[in-house]
Each structure stands twice: as structure tokens, then as C-alpha cells.
Amino acid sequence: MSRPLFAALPTLVRRERASLAATLLAPPIALVVTIILNLGLYVVMGRDPVAVVYAMLIEPFFSWASFSEVLLKTGPLLLIAQGLAIGFRAKVFNIGAEGQFVLGAIFASAIPVWWPDATGQWIWPAMLLLGTIGGAFWASLTAFWRVRLNANEILVSLMLSFVAAQLLNYLLLGPWKDPNGFNFPQSVMFQYDAMVPILIEGTRVNVSLILAVALSIAAWIFMQKSFIGYKLQVGGLAPRAASYAGFKEGWAIWLSLLIGGAAAGLAGSAEVAGPLGQLQRSISTGYGYAAIIVAYLGGLHPVGIVISSVVMAALYIGGDNAMVSANLPVAAVRVFQGSLLLVYLIAVAFVRYRLAWRPAAIRSSS
């Protein structure tokens, strides 16, 4: 004979209203927890955890040479993350910013590659414009497949990133290969007028940082003050309500992906017209994927993304420092970045939900 027994099972119950204090504390708490978890990893690896933490998290802010590089990397991360966050808040998940970044770099490089002797201050602005168009074009392919064929935008945008990488390889190993480049897969060096102006003398920080800050201000105005931004947010929070109100889902998908693609393309064009000065295979450095972490770590809010961009840029530079001074492998740096996103998402889950216990019947025989 069996009889029911009752046991308590944990379940998540959505809070009526998330605490503002908890929302603000989630990113720094996630960073602290991530540091603690990774300290254990460094000990297991036989590395000095104090030296690693100093090189990765402290040195980038106390050395001007390192901090200038932090500012340099903040530019593309901030540009891409602000564009992606607009789509994420509308529940349009563009995971292919890396490919859109590469297409922006390719489009921008067309001018100095085809007209290497051209001069004039019009060149670098035209390159940035072409790069923006290139990123938006690549994102439009995902939008078309999503709206017309109901394909998953996550998979399509991600797969298109691999296509973009192969297109870059084809150009650098074929028609755009520098004939005097000692057989390296790279384009010709760009002329002086094809380089974006330096913002801080003695560093590599250029005007792309100003563009990133300007885009952040525009993103805040767009999402917080404009009716179009309001429609995108409503579509993400309550799709059925948005549909009843006449907000078209297809329109939101197109707009979200085009904004994200344009921002990534602008970042790619600024990279080749800035610190690189030519098109290289190393242009694909993972900015598009890291910007996803930046967007969520910033709470998908324009102001928060500015802060998280600086933090992620510091992790890039600090990771390079740790690889040299503490002999840390690059894989450990990527583990830190990935675990930071994972811990943050867990923290956000407990901000929005609370743990409750519900009884569950279990049958046992007696």
C-alpha cells in the first residue's frame, strides 16, 4: 500500500517590483563574486592570485599607458553594446555583431584600398559612413530571414559572423592582399587622410571615443524620451499588448537589427581607420561577443553600459598584462569574462525573482 508524502521543492516566484537598490548592486556584487571564484582557479593553476588580480584589475587604472589603452578599447565596446542593448530591450537578440563589425571594417577599407593615393579630409568621415552602412547591410540579412521566413535571429546572425570571417579571409588572401606585404594576409597601409584624428596626444585614443559617448547620449534620449523607443520597449515587455496597440513586430525587428548592425559597423570602420591603419585578419578580436556581456552587465541601460564598457575594456588590457607579468593563459582571461556574465545573470534572476518553497506530493509504499 502506498501513501503520499509531502516534500518542499524550491521554485522562483516573480517579484511584484524589483528593488532599485538591488538592481544597482547586482553588477558590483557579480564582479566581486567573479573575482573570488576565479581566485580559486588561479590557485589551482599554480599562479599567484594577488599578482593576477593586480595586473588584471588594478594596473589598468594606475598606469597612464595602460589606461589610455583602456579608453581606446572602450570606444568599440561602447558603440556596439549601445546598439545591441536597444534590440535586446525589444527582445530582438542580435548575436552577430562580430560579423557586422567585420563588414563595417571591410566597407570602410574599400576607399583606401581602391584609391590609395587619394587625399583630403573627406576620406575618414566617408570611411566611417561606409562602415556604418556595411554593418547595417549585414544585419539586414538577419532581419529579412527573421521577418520573411521566421528564422531564429540568434542562429542567423551568429552564422553570418562566420560568413563575414570567411569573406575577410578571401579578400586578404586574394584581391585586397598587399603585394608588398611579404605574403602576410593584410591590405596596404592606409594613407594619412584615411586615419581618424587622435583625441589625446601621445596615445592611440581617437575620436571614435567621442562618437561612442555621443551614441550613448543618443541611445538614452531614444529609449527614454522618444515614442519610437517607447514602442520598442513595450514590444519587448508585452508583445501581445503591443500588438493590440498597433505596434508591428516586423518593424521592431528591422529597426532593432539595423541599429545594432550600424553601430557595430561604425565600430569596425573606426578600428581599421584608427589603431590598425589597415585591414587585417586580426580585426576580428571578439568585440562583438564581448559587447553582449557589456550590454547585460550595464543592465541594458545607456548609463550602465558606459560604466560596464570601461570595466570590460580594463579586463582586456588587464588580461594582456596578466598574461605577461603573471604568466596567465589567454583562456583564463576569457573564463573570467564569461563567468562575469554568468554570475551577473544569476544575480539579476534573484533581483527579479524570489525563492519560494512549494509542497510536492511523493508516493511511497508502506
N, C-alpha and C positions, 0 to 999 in steps of 0.2 A: 504494500500500500504506500502511495506517495502523498506527500503533503507539501503545500507551497511554503517556502521560506522567503523572507524578505531581506534584501541587501541594498545598501545605498550605492548608487552609481553617480560619478561626477558628470556634470553637464554644464555647458556655458549658456548663460541667460543674458540677453542683451540688456544693457542698462538703459533706463529711460533717457538719461542725459549724461554724456561723458564729462568728466571733471576737466576744467580748463587747466588746473594745476597739474593734474596727472598727464594731460596731453603735452604740456610744455616740458615736463620732467622725463618723459619717455625717451627722447633722444640721448640726453646725457647719461641716464641710467643704463641704456643699452650700450653706450660706449664704454662705461666703467665695467659692466659685466663682460663685455667682449674682451677687454684688456685682461681681466682676471682669468678668463678661460684660456686665452692664448698664452698667458704667462706659464700655465701648466704645460702647454705644448712645447714652449721653448725649453723648459727644464728637461722634458723627456728627450728633446732633440740634442741636449747637451750644450745649449747656448746660454750665455749669461743673460738672464731675463732683464736685469737692470740696464745693461748696455743696449739691448734691443729696444726697450721702451724709450730710452733716452734718444737713441738715433731716430726712431720712427715717429715719436710724438712730441718731443721737446726741441730737439735740434732744429727742425724746420722753422721754428718761430724765433729762435735766438741767434741765428746766423743770417746776415743780410743776403749773402749769396744764395742760401737755401730758400729764404722767404721770398726773394724775387722770383725764384722758380715756382714756388707755390702760387704766386699771383699769376704767373704765366699759364699754369695748368688750370687755375680757377676759371679762366676765360671760357675755354671749350666746354668744360664740365657744366658751368653755369648756363651757357647758351642752350646746350642740349637738354639739360634737366628741366629748364623752364618750359621749353616746348613740349617735352613729354608729359609734364605734370598736367598741362591743360587737357590733354587727351585722357590721361589716367583718371582725372576727376569726372570726366564724361563717360567713364568705363569703356574707353577705347584704348586697347593695350598695344601700343606700338613698341615692339621689342627689336625692331630692325634699325634703330638709329645708327648703329655702326655702319651698315651699308649705305645709309643716306649720307653719313659723314664722308664716306669714301667717294660717293658720287659727287658730292659738293667739291671735294678736292680735285676730282678729275675734270669737272666742268670748268673750275677756276683755272686749272693748269692749261687749258686749251689756248688761252691768249698768249702766254709767254712761250709755249711750245711751238705754236704756228707762226707767231710773229716775234722771234727772239730779239730783233733789233728795234722794235717799237719803243718809243719814248713818250713821256707825258704823264702828268699826274692823274690822268683818267684811268690808267691801267689797273691799279689795285682796287679802286672802287668798282670797276667793271668786273673784276675777278670775284669780288665778294658777291656782287649781284648774280653773276652766273652760277656761283656755288650755291646760293640760296635757291635758285631755280632748279639746279640739278638735284638737290636734296628733296625738294617738293615733288619733282617729277618721279623720283624713285618711290616716294611714299604714295604717290597717286596710283601706282600699280597695285599696292596693297588695298587701297580704298576701292578700286574698281572690282577686284576679286571679292572683297567683303560685301559690297553693296549689290553688285550684279549677280554674283554666283554664291553668295552666302558662305564664302570660305572663311576660316578662322584667321583673324588678322594677326594673331600671335605667331602661328606657324608660317603664314605667307611672308610677313615682314622679316622673320628670322631667316627663312630660307633665301630670301632676296639678298641678305647680307653676305651669304656665301657666294652668290652670283656676282655681287659687286666686287668681292675679293678676287674672283677669277678674271673679271673684266680688267681690274687693275693689273693683274699679272700679265695678261695678254698685251696691254698697251706698253708696259715697261720692258717686256721681253721682245716686243715687236716694233710697231710703227713709232712709238714715242721713246724708244731707247736712245740714250745719249751715245752717239758714235765715238765720242772721245772719253767715254766713261769707264774704260778698262774692263768692259764687259759686265759691269755691275747693272742690275735691274733698276735703273733710275733715269729720270728725264734730264734735260740740260738744266744747268743752273739758271735761275730766273734773273732777269736784269734788275737794276736798282729800282726803277719805277714800278716794278711788279711787287715790291715788298711793302707791307703795311708799315706806317710810321711807328718808330719806337716811342713809347709813352714815358719811360723813365730811363734817362741816360745812364749808361754803364751796365744796363741789364738787357734781357731779351723781352721784357714786358712791353707789349704793343697795344695799339688802340682797340684791339679785339676785346680787351677787358672793359673798356668804356662801352662798347657795343653790348656786352653781356649785362652790364649794370643797367643800361638803357632798356634792354629787353625785359629785365626783371621788373622795372618800373611799369613798363607797358603791360606785362603779364598781370601785375597786381591791379592795374586800372581795368584791364579787360575782364578779369574774373570777378572783381569785387564791385565794379561800378557800371559795367555795360550790360545791356539787356541780352546781347548775344551770349556773353559769358554766363549770365544767369540761366539761360536756356540750356546751355551745355551742362551746367551743374545739376539742374533739375532732371535732365535726361539721364544723368548718371545715378542720381539718388533714387528717383522714382520713374522708371521708364514708362509704366502704364499711365501715370498721371500726366507725364509729358506728352504722351500720345493723345490723350483726351484733350489736352490743351492745344493741340495742333502742331506740336514740335516734331519735326520729321527726323527719324533716326538716321536715315541715309545722309541727310545734310550734316548732321552732327559728326558722323564718321568721316566724311570727306574733309570737313573743316579741321577736325582734331588731327587727322593724319597729315594734312598739308602743313599745318602749323608746326607740328613736330619735325616733319621732314625738312621744312625750310630752315628751322633753327639748327638742325644737325648739319645741313648743307653749308650754312653760313660758317659754322664752326670748322668744318673741313676746309673751306676755302681760306679761312684765316690761318689755319695751320700751315698750309703749303706756302702762303704768301707771307708768313711770319717767321717762326723759328727754323723751319726746314729750308725754305728758299728753293725747293724743287719738289717734284713728285717722286715719292719713294714707296717701296712696299711697306716700309715701317710706319707709314701714315696710319695704318690700322692698328692702333695701340690699345683698343678696348675702351675708349672714351664713351662710346655709345652704350656699352653694357654698364660701365661704372656710373653713368648718369642715371640709370634706373635706381641704383642704390641711393644716389644723391637726392633724387626726387622724393623717394619714400622716406628717407631719413629726415628730410625737411618737412615732412607732413603734407606734401603736395601743396604747400603754401609758398608763394613767391619769396616772402621774407625768410622763412625757414630754409628754403633751398639755397639762398645766398650763404647762410652760415654752413650748411652741410657741404656746399661746394668747396669752401675753404678747407674744411676738415678732410674731405676726400683728396683734395689736391695735396694737402700736407702728408697724407698717407702714401701718396705716390712718391713724393720726394723723400719722405722718411723711410719708405721701403727701400729706395735706392741707397740711402745712407746706411741702413741696417745690413744690406747685402754686402757692402764694402767693409764697414767697421766691425760688424758682429758676425760676419760670415753666414748670414741668413739666406736660405734659398728663396728664389722668387715665388715658389709655390706657397711658402708660408705667408708671404705678403698677401697673396690672393685669398688664402684661407681667412686671414684677418678681415679683409673686405667682405667676403661672403658671409662670415659669421656675424659681422656687424649688422648686415641686413636681416639675417635670420633672427637674431636676438631682438632687434627693433620691432619686427613684425609680431613676435611673441608679446613684447611689451604693449604694443598697440592693441593686440587682442584683449589683453586684460584691462586696458583703458576703456574699451568699448563693451566688454562683456564681464560678467562676474561669475565666479564658480559657485554652482549650486549642487545640492545632492538630492537625487530623486530615488524613491524606492523602486526596486525591480524584483519581480517575483522569480524565484528559483525553485524548481521542483526537485524534491529529494525523496528517496524511498525510505520507509521505516520498517 
